[in-house]
Amino acid sequence: MKRRLGIALTLGLTLPSLTDAQSVPALTGRYRFVLTVSPSPTCPASMQVGPLSVLMDVAEEPSSTGSEVSGQSASASEIPDNGRFVWLRQGNRLHGAFGSSTLELGLDTEGIYRVWMQIMTDGTVATAAIGRARASGTAFGEVELSLATDSTGFPIGNCQLFTAGFQWSLEPA
């Protein structure tokens, strides 16, 4: 009897966290990837801008270790593969890379900037108030900006952080 009670108690404590993670919908459809670059002494003053927002098309597919979440630029003026992320989702955890890092691979933001980045992300998935999945977390890596109107793409700032210094979110659009 004690053994069954112990098993039931163990299952009762672990099952809610498993079902909570599984009850969050897939990340699919149009999203805004929002990147907030942390103020840092390694970042020039010109880089201290508000959150950068890039419109993305996102898909989630099952894989042998959970699911693979991928996204690409949704801008009609860009080649979709010019900026791409591929993350591994396990339950409500996400991690992986996001890159758009050569002159041709900058991404137009929804503001006045074009952004180049090579970042590693770590985060969690939750259900947004509207019932769709959303994600957020931290990132580290390199981010560069130029003005979207500058056809040379010459960066106005470069910021390298090798700690979890950036905040990001993936919000339903």
RATA-V451887 format. One record per residue. N is the residue number from 1. RES is the residue in three letters. BURIAL is I if it has 9 or more other C-alpha atoms within 8 Angstrom, else O. Layout:
# RATA-V451887
n=[N N]
res=[RES RES]
burial=[BURIAL BURIAL]
This chain:
# RATA-V451887
n=[1 2 3 4 5 6 7 8 9 10 11 12 13 14 15 16 17 18 19 20 21 22 23 24 25 26 27 28 29 30 31 32 33 34 35 36 37 38 39 40 41 42 43 44 45 46 47 48 49 50 51 52 53 54 55 56 57 58 59 60 61 62 63 64 65 66 67 68 69 70 71 72 73 74 75 76 77 78 79 80 81 82 83 84 85 86 87 88 89 90 91 92 93 94 95 96 97 98 99 100 101 102 103 104 105 106 107 108 109 110 111 112 113 114 115 116 117 118 119 120 121 122 123 124 125 126 127 128 129 130 131 132 133 134 135 136 137 138 139 140 141 142 143 144 145 146 147 148 149 150 151 152 153 154 155 156 157 158 159 160 161 162 163 164 165 166 167 168 169 170 171 172 173]
res=[MET LYS ARG ARG LEU GLY ILE ALA LEU THR LEU GLY LEU THR LEU PRO SER LEU THR ASP ALA GLN SER VAL PRO ALA LEU THR GLY ARG TYR ARG PHE VAL LEU THR VAL SER PRO SER PRO THR CYS PRO ALA SER MET GLN VAL GLY PRO LEU SER VAL LEU MET ASP VAL ALA GLU GLU PRO SER SER THR GLY SER GLU VAL SER GLY GLN SER ALA SER ALA SER GLU ILE PRO ASP ASN GLY ARG PHE VAL TRP LEU ARG GLN GLY ASN ARG LEU HIS GLY ALA PHE GLY SER SER THR LEU GLU LEU GLY LEU ASP THR GLU GLY ILE TYR ARG VAL TRP MET GLN ILE MET THR ASP GLY THR VAL ALA THR ALA ALA ILE GLY ARG ALA ARG ALA SER GLY THR ALA PHE GLY GLU VAL GLU LEU SER LEU ALA THR ASP SER THR GLY PHE PRO ILE GLY ASN CYS GLN LEU PHE THR ALA GLY PHE GLN TRP SER LEU GLU PRO ALA]
burial=[O O O O O O O O O O O O O O O O O I O O I I O I I O I O O I I I I I I I I O O O O O I I O O I I O O O I I I I I I I I I O O O O O I I I I I I I I I I O O I O I O I I I I I I I I I O I I I I I I I I I I O O O I I I I I I O O I I I I I I I I I I I I I I I O O O O I I I I I I I I I I I I I I I I I O O O O I O I I I I I I I O O I I I I I I I I I O]
